[in-house]
């Protein structure tokens, strides 16, 4: 099976061109492929497929075999892949996902190579039942959860997949993300589990974030999580409805929640690493 390794802000996936390749068992092979010691090493597997309703279709699988609805970093890489390889060479590019069809604007260099991409991530979902989150109020901006003797307050947002965002006072670089993220991901308030974001406010227009991803663990970046974080900051009166830069372990993303159409827009890089061939064991 031919594959391509790519990343967006260090959020790395193995991509397979299913216009040419056939993958019948992604749920079974993703674990071996993602293993960073005995496999290729990645945050998961992404299939780039034909679509009847968009330019192409993206399917994304976590290392535990679960299929995710959407990934903001992966979808930028999908758009770069199909643009740079002339499978779909126009802008914007429409990509079908389990969270709906997303539109991606391609920003190229002087050689017509995609460098940065802007994704229309759509309207953030804040209704508790649709996130989903079990809570007494909606939207959920004050869900109080505790772990290891410490209290946290979460704002819950869906970007096609569920997120719970909490703002902390200390430096996120030294925060125990794995310890707390693992507990909150499977908390009883989240019927479909949740991605967990820990956020430090540097200024209204600059946030620092680390993320514990559902089914994967901590990653260097999460596009949908970054969007959910900015939405949560706006809902809590922390950030304005203008471009906000979010610092991640793997780089920076710029998010804007436009008042004109209520859509969130994410701009960030997509980077080709290498091509290879995987022999299933």
Secondary structure, DSSP 8 states (H G I E B T S, - for coil): -EEEEEEETTEEEEEEETTT---S-HHHHHHHHH-TTTSS--S-EEEEE--SSSSEEEEEE-TTS-EES--HHHHHHHHHHHHHTTSS-SSSEEEEETTEEEEEEEEE-TTS-EEEEEEEEEE-B--HHHHT---SSSS-S-EEEEETTEEEEEEEEESSSEEEEEE-SS-GGGS-HHHHHHHHHT-TT-TT--EEEEEEEEETTEEEEEEEETTTEEES--HHHHHHHHHHHHHTTSS-SS-EEEEETTEEEEEEE-TTT-EEEEEEE-EEEEEEE----
